[in-house]
Amino acid sequence: MAFNLFGRIKPLDAILATAEKKALTRTLGPVQLTLLGVGAVIGTGIFVLTSEAAQKAGPGMMWSFVIAGLVCVVAALCYSELASMVPVSGSAYTYTYAVMGELLAWMVGWALILEYAVAASAVSVGWSGYFVGLLANAGIELPRALTIGSYAPGGLINLPALIIALLVTLLLMVGTSESAKVNAVLVAIKVAALTMFIVLTLPMMQGQNFDPFLPNGWFGESRGFGAVGAAASIFFAYVGFDAVSTAAEETKNPQRNVPIGLIGSLVICTVFYLLVAAGAIGTVGAQPIVDAAGNSLAPGSTEFAAQCQTLLAAGREPLVCSHEALAFVLRSIGYPAFGNIIGIAAFLALPSVILIMLFGQTRIFFVMARDGLLPEKLASIHPKWKTPHIVTAITGVAVSVFAAFLPVGKLADISNSGTLFAFLMVAVAVLILRRTDPGRHRPFRTPLVWIVAPLAIAGCLGLFYNLPLEAKLVLPVWGGIGLLLYFAYGYRKSHVARGSIEVHEMDVDAPPQPVPPISDQ
């Protein structure tokens, strides 16, 4: 076994036994779980990345939401089957360990760490844009050097993004149950704000704002542009359902509740995305800004930032340049007060998305450490808070540093590279398990699995191909770093490598078994 990396497979029964002996407390019911999914999905993608998508695809970004949503639907169906079969922390990492072995599991887990950490940074930057806009409308202008990274003219550090990432980290360290309760309130605020936006904008849409509908075509002149290129970026806006799967070990009755949370949150969010995008495009337009040769500028680039600054100085800021897209739309069509309300809603609610991304990332760290692939001290659970406080603190510091210096669009694309790899592996795992373990009980079965799973694989590969080159290169570089760590530590220290596939019941950092819930919330 020690020399057969792909043969180091941790049996599903052992994974379930390990989770029972060193488990996180089950506190989340179906409503909370769906709200966790909605809270993670509805956020930066629609509040902030609307501008990024418009610059890449123009009004055609509506197709981008559809394309990304369809890929997520087939991926979610695969996730639902595995999550209901294996209701433990670890998400795609755990599933890969059980089906394709330790080495690929490590690569998936390492990619998920990249996904969640960078995604949390991206949302922190998105929150910062709304926060700075609110202050500006109140007559308080923060120095540009302290509100935007060094990639833009006059920028130095995004201090608000750094601070909010650290504050959310502290909240998450206090406890999962407390965090979920706060999240439920924030999700309600987000949904109410987006509903208000839809009601105000849809009656004011003008047909000419949708023409030309695909200014950069389906694929654009360079990779990352056009409707499909924008879909590769917009995919970031849907990754919240993965956090629902990651939370399986902290869910009451996971066999029923996890599929409800996955599919329900995805359907709710897709409807909102399309309606909000239509309202934004139809009222103020969404045409990209171009260079002297007529080519669309890459959002997040120095040239794009300089052009936007010039247009702003001339009093002609387009949607694609706004750091607070939805508030900008409402102010532009004569609803400044409602624009401020949207800004306040984003200010209050986007931290819930940061929370869920940090939640998912720390749980991946937790389960990898529990398997011995990372130092087991990282899996320590705080005696009072009952949370993996060490990995939460480490993650929060890293997230805040990324948020302080990088633009939201580039962070989203980098996050997507890890996400798409993990989702692809889940779809492959579903097909392999159908062949190798067909008799295992499946509380949720992926319908038409031999059509749905290959569609998920093809969709993930297609979107990855259409990411900007620098975002795609991050994944192999990050993976190379991960492989060095694996062979330096996890290869020798993993429980499976040492012949132990379960964590002993007397582990000193194993929390007490939870009291069975009286009712399902």
C-alpha positions as CSV (number, residue, x, y, z in Angstrom):
1,M,0.0,0.0,0.0
2,A,2.8,2.4,0.9
3,F,4.0,2.5,-2.7
4,N,0.7,2.5,-4.5
5,L,-0.5,6.1,-4.2
6,F,-3.7,5.5,-6.3
7,G,-4.4,2.4,-4.2
8,R,-4.6,4.3,-0.9
9,I,-8.3,4.4,-0.8
10,K,-10.2,5.0,2.4
11,P,-13.3,2.9,2.4
12,L,-16.6,4.7,2.7
13,D,-17.5,2.7,5.8
14,A,-14.3,3.9,7.5
15,I,-15.0,7.5,6.6
16,L,-18.4,7.3,8.2
17,A,-16.9,5.6,11.3
18,T,-14.2,8.2,11.6
19,A,-16.8,11.0,11.4
20,E,-18.8,9.4,14.2
21,K,-15.8,9.1,16.5
22,K,-14.4,12.6,16.0
23,A,-17.3,14.6,14.8
24,L,-18.4,18.1,14.7
25,T,-21.7,18.8,16.4
26,R,-24.8,18.4,14.3
27,T,-26.8,21.7,14.6
28,L,-28.1,22.5,11.1
29,G,-31.6,21.7,9.9
30,P,-33.0,21.9,6.3
31,V,-34.0,25.6,6.5
32,Q,-30.7,26.6,7.9
33,L,-28.8,24.5,5.3
34,T,-30.8,26.1,2.4
35,L,-30.1,29.5,3.9
36,L,-26.4,28.7,4.1
37,G,-26.5,27.8,0.4
38,V,-28.5,31.0,-0.6
39,G,-26.2,33.0,1.7
40,A,-23.1,31.7,-0.1
41,V,-24.5,31.9,-3.6
42,I,-26.3,35.3,-3.6
43,G,-23.5,37.7,-3.0
44,T,-20.6,39.0,-4.9
45,G,-21.6,37.4,-8.1
46,I,-24.7,39.6,-8.5
47,F,-23.8,42.5,-6.3
48,V,-20.3,43.0,-7.7
49,L,-19.4,40.7,-10.6
50,T,-22.3,42.1,-12.7
51,S,-19.8,44.8,-13.7
52,E,-17.1,42.3,-14.6
53,A,-19.5,40.2,-16.6
54,A,-20.8,43.3,-18.5
55,Q,-17.3,44.2,-19.5
56,K,-16.6,40.7,-20.8
57,A,-20.0,40.0,-22.5
58,G,-22.2,43.1,-22.5
59,P,-25.9,42.3,-22.3
60,G,-25.0,38.8,-23.3
61,M,-24.0,38.2,-19.7
62,M,-27.6,36.9,-19.3
63,W,-26.5,33.9,-21.3
64,S,-23.4,33.7,-19.1
65,F,-25.7,33.3,-16.0
66,V,-27.6,30.6,-17.9
67,I,-24.5,28.7,-19.0
68,A,-22.9,28.8,-15.6
69,G,-26.2,27.9,-13.9
70,L,-26.6,24.8,-16.2
71,V,-23.2,23.5,-15.4
72,C,-23.9,24.0,-11.7
73,V,-27.2,22.1,-12.0
74,V,-25.6,19.0,-13.3
75,A,-22.7,19.3,-10.9
76,A,-25.2,19.8,-8.0
77,L,-27.0,16.6,-9.0
78,C,-23.7,14.7,-8.7
79,Y,-22.9,16.4,-5.4
80,S,-26.4,15.5,-4.0
81,E,-25.8,11.8,-4.6
82,L,-22.4,11.8,-3.0
83,A,-23.3,14.1,-0.1
84,S,-26.3,12.0,0.8
85,M,-24.3,8.8,0.7
86,V,-21.3,10.3,2.6
87,P,-22.7,12.9,5.0
88,V,-19.4,14.0,6.5
89,S,-17.1,17.1,6.2
90,G,-14.7,17.2,3.3
91,S,-16.9,17.6,0.3
92,A,-15.2,16.6,-3.0
93,Y,-12.0,15.8,-1.1
94,T,-13.8,13.1,1.0
95,Y,-15.5,11.6,-2.0
96,T,-12.3,11.4,-4.0
97,Y,-10.5,9.7,-1.2
98,A,-13.1,7.0,-1.1
99,V,-13.2,6.4,-4.8
100,M,-9.9,7.4,-6.5
101,G,-7.3,7.3,-3.7
102,E,-5.2,9.5,-1.5
103,L,-3.1,11.3,-4.0
104,L,-6.0,12.6,-6.1
105,A,-7.9,13.3,-2.9
106,W,-5.0,15.5,-1.7
107,M,-5.0,17.4,-5.0
108,V,-8.8,18.0,-4.8
109,G,-8.5,19.1,-1.2
110,W,-5.7,21.4,-2.0
111,A,-7.7,22.9,-4.9
112,L,-10.7,23.4,-2.6
113,I,-8.5,25.3,-0.1
114,L,-7.6,27.6,-3.0
115,E,-11.2,27.9,-4.1
116,Y,-12.7,28.9,-0.7
117,A,-9.8,31.1,0.5
118,V,-9.6,33.1,-2.7
119,A,-13.4,33.3,-3.0
120,A,-13.6,34.7,0.5
121,S,-11.0,37.3,-0.5
122,A,-13.0,38.2,-3.6
123,V,-16.2,38.8,-1.6
124,S,-14.3,40.9,0.9
125,V,-13.2,43.1,-1.9
126,G,-16.7,43.3,-3.2
127,W,-18.0,44.3,0.2
128,S,-15.3,47.0,0.4
129,G,-16.7,48.7,-2.8
130,Y,-20.2,49.1,-1.4
131,F,-18.8,50.2,2.0
132,V,-16.7,52.9,0.3
133,G,-19.6,54.0,-1.9
134,L,-21.9,54.3,1.1
135,L,-19.4,56.5,2.9
136,A,-18.9,58.6,-0.3
137,N,-22.7,59.2,-0.5
138,A,-22.6,60.3,3.1
139,G,-19.9,62.9,2.3
140,I,-17.0,60.8,3.7
141,E,-14.3,60.3,1.1
142,L,-11.7,57.7,2.1
143,P,-8.2,58.0,0.6
144,R,-8.0,56.0,-2.6
145,A,-4.7,54.6,-1.5
146,L,-6.5,52.9,1.4
147,T,-9.5,51.5,-0.5
148,I,-8.1,49.8,-3.6
149,G,-5.1,47.6,-4.2
150,S,-1.8,48.6,-5.8
151,Y,-3.0,47.3,-9.2
152,A,-5.0,50.5,-9.9
153,P,-3.6,54.0,-10.3
154,G,-3.3,55.7,-6.8
155,G,-4.1,52.5,-5.0
156,L,-2.0,50.9,-2.2
157,I,-4.0,48.6,0.0
158,N,-7.7,47.7,0.3
159,L,-8.0,48.3,4.1
160,P,-11.8,47.8,4.4
161,A,-11.5,44.4,2.7
162,L,-8.7,43.4,5.0
163,I,-10.7,44.4,8.1
164,I,-14.0,42.7,7.2
165,A,-12.2,39.4,6.5
166,L,-10.6,39.4,9.9
167,L,-13.9,40.4,11.7
168,V,-15.8,37.5,10.0
169,T,-13.0,35.1,11.0
170,L,-13.5,36.1,14.6
171,L,-17.3,35.5,14.3
172,L,-16.7,32.0,12.7
173,M,-14.4,31.0,15.5
174,V,-17.1,31.6,18.1
175,G,-19.3,28.8,16.7
176,T,-21.1,27.3,13.8
177,S,-24.6,27.6,15.3
178,E,-24.2,31.2,16.2
179,S,-22.8,31.9,12.7
180,A,-25.8,30.2,11.0
181,K,-28.2,32.3,13.0
182,V,-26.6,35.5,12.0
183,N,-26.5,34.3,8.4
184,A,-30.2,33.6,8.3
185,V,-30.9,37.3,9.1
186,L,-28.4,38.5,6.5
187,V,-29.9,36.3,3.8
188,A,-33.3,37.8,4.4
189,I,-31.8,41.3,4.0
190,K,-30.2,40.3,0.7
191,V,-33.3,38.7,-0.7
192,A,-35.4,41.7,0.2
193,A,-32.9,44.1,-1.3
194,L,-32.7,42.2,-4.6
195,T,-36.5,41.9,-4.8
196,M,-36.7,45.7,-4.4
197,F,-34.2,46.1,-7.2
198,I,-36.2,43.9,-9.5
199,V,-39.4,45.7,-8.8
200,L,-37.9,49.1,-9.4
201,T,-35.9,48.3,-12.6
202,L,-37.9,45.9,-14.7
203,P,-40.7,48.4,-15.5
204,M,-38.0,50.9,-16.7
205,M,-36.2,48.6,-19.1
206,Q,-35.5,49.9,-22.6
207,G,-35.0,47.6,-25.5
208,Q,-32.2,49.6,-27.1
209,N,-30.0,48.9,-24.0
210,F,-29.8,45.2,-25.1
211,D,-28.4,46.1,-28.5
212,P,-25.9,44.8,-29.5
213,F,-26.7,41.9,-27.2
214,L,-23.3,40.1,-27.8
215,P,-20.8,42.8,-28.5
216,N,-17.9,40.3,-27.9
217,G,-19.7,37.3,-29.4
218,W,-19.9,34.0,-27.6
219,F,-16.1,33.5,-27.1
220,G,-14.6,37.0,-27.8
221,E,-11.4,37.8,-29.6
222,S,-9.3,36.6,-26.6
223,R,-9.9,34.0,-24.0
224,G,-12.0,35.1,-21.0
225,F,-14.3,37.4,-23.1
226,G,-17.7,36.8,-24.7
227,A,-20.7,35.2,-23.2
228,V,-18.8,31.9,-22.5
229,G,-15.8,33.7,-21.1
230,A,-18.0,35.7,-18.8
231,A,-19.7,32.4,-17.8
232,A,-16.3,31.1,-16.7
233,S,-16.0,34.1,-14.3
234,I,-19.7,34.2,-13.3
235,F,-19.4,30.6,-12.3
236,F,-17.9,32.0,-9.1
237,A,-21.4,33.3,-8.2
238,Y,-22.8,29.8,-7.9
239,V,-20.2,28.0,-5.8
240,G,-22.2,28.3,-2.6
241,F,-23.9,25.0,-3.1
242,D,-20.6,23.3,-2.5
243,A,-20.4,24.8,1.0
244,V,-23.8,23.1,1.7
245,S,-22.2,19.8,0.9
246,T,-19.2,20.6,3.0
247,A,-21.5,21.3,6.0
248,A,-23.0,17.7,5.8
249,E,-21.3,16.6,9.0
250,E,-22.9,19.4,10.9
251,T,-26.4,18.7,9.5
252,K,-29.2,16.9,11.2
253,N,-30.7,14.2,9.1
254,P,-28.2,14.8,6.2
255,Q,-29.6,12.1,3.9
256,R,-32.7,14.2,3.5
257,N,-31.5,17.8,4.2
258,V,-28.4,18.0,2.1
259,P,-30.1,17.4,-1.3
260,I,-32.8,19.9,-0.2
261,G,-30.2,22.5,0.6
262,L,-28.2,21.9,-2.6
263,I,-31.0,21.9,-5.2
264,G,-33.2,24.4,-3.4
265,S,-30.6,27.1,-3.0
266,L,-29.4,26.7,-6.6
267,V,-32.9,27.2,-8.1
268,I,-33.7,30.2,-5.9
269,C,-30.5,31.9,-6.7
270,T,-30.6,31.3,-10.5
271,V,-34.0,33.0,-10.7
272,F,-32.8,36.0,-8.8
273,Y,-29.6,36.3,-11.0
274,L,-31.5,36.4,-14.3
275,L,-34.1,39.0,-13.1
276,V,-31.5,41.3,-11.5
277,A,-29.2,41.1,-14.6
278,A,-32.1,41.9,-16.9
279,G,-33.0,44.9,-14.7
280,A,-29.5,46.3,-14.7
281,I,-29.0,45.9,-18.4
282,G,-32.4,47.2,-19.4
283,T,-32.1,50.4,-17.4
284,V,-28.5,51.7,-17.8
285,G,-27.0,49.4,-20.5
286,A,-24.0,47.2,-20.1
287,Q,-21.8,47.8,-23.1
288,P,-18.0,47.2,-22.5
289,I,-15.5,50.0,-22.7
290,V,-12.8,49.5,-25.4
291,D,-9.3,50.7,-26.3
292,A,-8.3,52.8,-29.3
293,A,-8.4,49.7,-31.5
294,G,-11.9,48.9,-30.4
295,N,-11.0,45.9,-28.3
296,S,-12.6,45.4,-24.9
297,L,-10.2,46.0,-22.0
298,A,-9.7,43.3,-19.4
299,P,-11.5,44.1,-16.2
300,G,-9.1,44.4,-13.3
301,S,-6.2,45.5,-15.6
302,T,-4.3,48.7,-15.1
303,E,-5.5,49.9,-18.5
304,F,-9.1,49.3,-17.6
305,A,-8.8,51.0,-14.2
306,A,-7.1,54.1,-15.8
307,Q,-9.9,54.3,-18.5
308,C,-12.6,54.1,-15.8
309,Q,-10.9,56.8,-13.8
310,T,-10.9,59.0,-16.9
311,L,-14.6,58.4,-17.5
312,L,-15.4,59.1,-13.9
313,A,-13.6,62.4,-13.9
314,A,-15.6,63.3,-17.0
315,G,-18.9,62.4,-15.2
316,R,-19.6,59.5,-17.5
317,E,-19.1,56.4,-15.3
318,P,-20.6,53.3,-17.1
319,L,-21.9,50.2,-15.3
320,V,-18.8,48.2,-16.1
321,C,-16.7,50.6,-14.0
322,S,-18.8,50.6,-10.9
323,H,-17.6,48.9,-7.7
324,E,-21.2,48.9,-6.4
325,A,-23.1,47.9,-9.5
326,L,-26.7,47.6,-8.2
327,A,-26.6,50.7,-6.1
328,F,-25.1,52.5,-9.1
329,V,-28.0,51.4,-11.3
330,L,-30.7,52.6,-8.9
331,R,-28.9,56.0,-8.4
332,S,-28.6,56.4,-12.2
333,I,-32.3,55.9,-12.8
334,G,-33.5,58.4,-10.2
335,Y,-33.7,56.3,-7.1
336,P,-30.7,57.5,-5.0
337,A,-32.4,56.6,-1.7
338,F,-33.1,53.1,-2.9
339,G,-29.6,52.9,-4.2
340,N,-28.3,53.6,-0.7
341,I,-30.6,50.9,0.6
342,I,-29.1,48.4,-1.8
343,G,-25.6,49.6,-0.6
344,I,-26.6,49.1,3.0
345,A,-28.0,45.7,2.2
346,A,-24.7,44.7,0.5
347,F,-22.8,46.2,3.4
348,L,-24.7,44.1,5.9
349,A,-25.2,40.9,3.8
350,L,-22.0,40.3,1.9
351,P,-20.2,39.3,5.1
352,S,-22.5,36.3,5.2
353,V,-20.9,35.1,2.0
354,I,-17.4,35.6,3.4
355,L,-18.5,33.6,6.4
356,I,-19.7,30.6,4.3
357,M,-16.6,30.6,2.2
358,L,-14.4,30.6,5.3
359,F,-16.7,28.0,6.8
360,G,-16.1,25.7,3.8
361,Q,-12.3,26.3,3.7
362,T,-11.8,25.6,7.4
363,R,-13.8,22.4,7.2
364,I,-11.7,21.1,4.3
365,F,-8.6,21.9,6.4
366,F,-10.2,20.2,9.4
367,V,-11.0,16.9,7.6
368,M,-7.6,16.7,5.9
369,A,-5.9,17.2,9.2
370,R,-8.2,14.6,10.7
371,D,-7.0,12.1,8.1
372,G,-3.3,12.9,9.0
373,L,-2.5,14.5,5.6
374,L,-1.9,17.8,7.5
375,P,-0.6,18.1,11.1
376,E,-3.4,16.8,13.4
377,K,-3.0,19.7,15.7
378,L,-4.9,21.7,13.0
379,A,-7.9,19.5,13.7
380,S,-8.1,20.6,17.3
381,I,-11.5,21.7,18.4
382,H,-11.9,24.6,20.9
383,P,-13.2,23.2,24.2
384,K,-15.8,26.0,24.6
385,W,-16.6,27.1,21.0
386,K,-16.5,23.5,19.5
387,T,-15.0,24.9,16.3
388,P,-11.7,24.2,14.6
389,H,-10.3,27.5,15.8
390,I,-6.7,27.0,14.7
391,V,-7.4,26.5,11.0
392,T,-10.0,29.2,11.1
393,A,-7.4,31.7,12.4
394,I,-4.8,30.7,9.8
395,T,-7.3,30.9,7.0
396,G,-8.6,34.3,8.1
397,V,-5.2,35.9,8.0
398,A,-4.4,34.5,4.5
399,V,-7.8,35.6,3.2
400,S,-7.3,39.2,4.5
401,V,-3.9,39.5,2.9
402,F,-5.3,38.4,-0.6
403,A,-8.2,40.8,-0.2
404,A,-6.0,43.7,0.7
405,F,-4.0,43.7,-2.6
406,L,-5.9,41.9,-5.5
407,P,-8.9,43.0,-7.6
408,V,-12.2,41.1,-7.3
409,G,-12.3,39.8,-10.9
410,K,-8.9,38.2,-10.8
411,L,-9.7,36.7,-7.4
412,A,-12.9,35.2,-8.8
413,D,-11.2,33.7,-11.8
414,I,-8.4,32.1,-9.6
415,S,-11.1,30.7,-7.3
416,N,-12.9,29.2,-10.3
417,S,-9.9,27.2,-11.4
418,G,-9.9,25.3,-8.2
419,T,-13.7,25.0,-8.1
420,L,-14.0,23.5,-11.6
421,F,-11.3,20.9,-10.9
422,A,-13.1,19.8,-7.7
423,F,-16.5,19.6,-9.4
424,L,-15.1,17.6,-12.3
425,M,-13.7,15.1,-9.8
426,V,-17.0,14.8,-8.1
427,A,-18.7,13.9,-11.4
428,V,-16.1,11.3,-12.1
429,A,-16.5,9.8,-8.6
430,V,-20.2,9.4,-9.1
431,L,-19.7,7.3,-12.2
432,I,-16.9,5.2,-10.7
433,L,-19.0,4.5,-7.6
434,R,-22.0,3.4,-9.7
435,R,-19.7,0.8,-11.2
436,T,-17.7,-0.3,-8.2
437,D,-20.3,-0.1,-5.4
438,P,-23.7,-0.3,-7.1
439,G,-25.5,-1.9,-4.2
440,R,-24.7,0.9,-1.6
441,H,-27.8,2.7,-0.3
442,R,-28.2,6.1,-2.1
443,P,-30.8,8.3,-0.4
444,F,-30.5,10.6,-3.4
445,R,-29.7,9.2,-6.9
446,T,-28.5,11.4,-9.7
447,P,-31.1,11.1,-12.4
448,L,-29.8,9.9,-15.8
449,V,-26.4,9.7,-14.3
450,W,-24.7,8.5,-17.5
451,I,-25.8,11.7,-19.2
452,V,-25.7,14.2,-16.3
453,A,-22.3,13.3,-15.0
454,P,-20.6,13.5,-18.4
455,L,-22.3,16.8,-19.0
456,A,-20.9,18.1,-15.7
457,I,-17.4,16.9,-16.7
458,A,-17.7,18.5,-20.1
459,G,-19.1,21.8,-18.7
460,C,-16.3,22.1,-16.1
461,L,-13.6,21.5,-18.7
462,G,-15.2,24.0,-21.1
463,L,-15.4,26.7,-18.5
464,F,-11.9,26.1,-17.3
465,Y,-10.6,26.4,-20.9
466,N,-12.3,29.8,-21.2
467,L,-10.8,31.2,-18.1
468,P,-8.1,33.9,-18.6
469,L,-4.6,32.3,-19.0
470,E,-3.2,33.6,-15.7
471,A,-6.1,32.2,-13.8
472,K,-5.6,28.7,-15.4
473,L,-1.9,28.8,-14.6
474,V,-2.5,29.3,-10.9
475,L,-4.0,25.8,-10.5
476,P,-0.9,23.8,-11.7
477,V,1.4,26.1,-9.7
478,W,-0.7,25.8,-6.6
479,G,-1.0,22.1,-7.2
480,G,2.8,21.8,-7.5
481,I,3.2,23.5,-4.1
482,G,0.6,21.1,-2.7
483,L,2.4,18.0,-4.1
484,L,5.7,19.1,-2.4
485,L,3.8,19.4,0.9
486,Y,2.2,16.1,0.4
487,F,5.4,14.2,-0.2
488,A,7.1,16.0,2.6
489,Y,4.4,15.3,5.2
490,G,1.1,13.7,4.2
491,Y,2.6,10.8,2.2
492,R,4.3,9.5,5.4
493,K,1.9,10.7,8.1
494,S,-1.6,9.9,6.7
495,H,-3.6,7.4,8.7
496,V,-4.2,5.2,5.6
497,A,-0.4,5.1,4.9
498,R,0.2,3.9,8.5
499,G,-2.5,1.3,8.2
500,S,-5.0,3.1,10.3
501,I,-8.3,4.0,8.6
502,E,-10.2,5.2,11.7
503,V,-9.5,7.8,14.4
504,H,-9.5,6.3,17.8
505,E,-12.4,7.0,20.1
506,M,-10.2,8.3,22.9
507,D,-8.7,11.2,20.9
508,V,-8.1,14.0,23.3
509,D,-9.5,16.6,20.9
510,A,-12.6,14.6,20.0
511,P,-15.7,16.6,21.2
512,P,-18.5,14.9,23.2
513,Q,-21.2,13.2,21.2
514,P,-24.1,15.6,20.5
515,V,-27.4,15.2,22.2
516,P,-30.0,13.9,19.7
517,P,-32.2,16.8,18.5
518,I,-35.8,17.0,19.8
519,S,-37.1,18.3,16.5
520,D,-35.9,19.1,13.0
521,Q,-35.8,22.9,12.4
